[in-house]
């Protein structure tokens, strides 16, 4: 769809009127409004194939048509704030890079893991999301900073590809709430982490600025952010095949287990019913064939008489 393909630009899909840009960023937005979908340009039955078009009832177009993302440049998959703050032997901030020259460590931000040609993870998604807020208490781990809504029994839900951005963030060990940190200032000694590399001061100043309660005790916990994947559509020759999902082991949607998927799932009642139908069908064919042979023999005998 880019310059080396169909030469499309952003506003070919995100058609904008009076600065109203259709499309939602679900890491920050939660409501199911002003969405932009594939069906906005294509119909909900674009394949001219009854079986493929039927999948659109429960499978988002992106699931098959975006088999991988981050095709050229790496994307951040993991960000560990707990590792931030190290200095070199001279007391200076550190910068380290991976083999592709992406940041792997920054003193001011922590440790990173980048990757490209990433296979998405898959969730049920109905277009709505909720977010972990300042006053929410941590009850389960990892903390889902945003949670995409959906399930198999929800008629509005479809299987959707997502990027899950994982990391570690500071939280109050007493109140069990995610903490706010002061990151930036122009001067040293003002508690900004990017200047002083001091978590104690940065969290104390950040919580005070936001008028939030802080016990003074902090730890780091695992977090997740879910990003629905909508860009980097592949050519039709590179879309997923049936065997990508309808396979017994290691299929694309192996993590979605709240429904029966032909070719993947095993259910005794269904399998035995199928075997019984085959046996009955074969028995019916056999009985029918024998009956025809007997009738033919009787007819031949009557003719001789």
Secondary structure, DSSP 4 states (H G I P E B T S, - for coil): --TTTT---HHHHS--BTTB-----TTT--SS-S---GGGTS-S--SS-HHHHHHTTTB-HHHHH-S-B-SSS-EEEEEEGGGTT-B-TTS-B-EEE-TTS-EEEETTTEEEEEESSBPPEEEEE-S-EEE--TTPPP-SSSEESEEE---TT-TT-EEEEEEEEEEEEEEETTT--BPP-----SSTTSS-HHHH--HHHHHHHHHHHTT----S-EEEEEEEEEEE--S-PPPGGGSPPGGGTSSSSS-TTTT--SS--TTT---HHHHHHHHHHHHHHHHHHHHHHHHHHHHHHHHHHHHH-
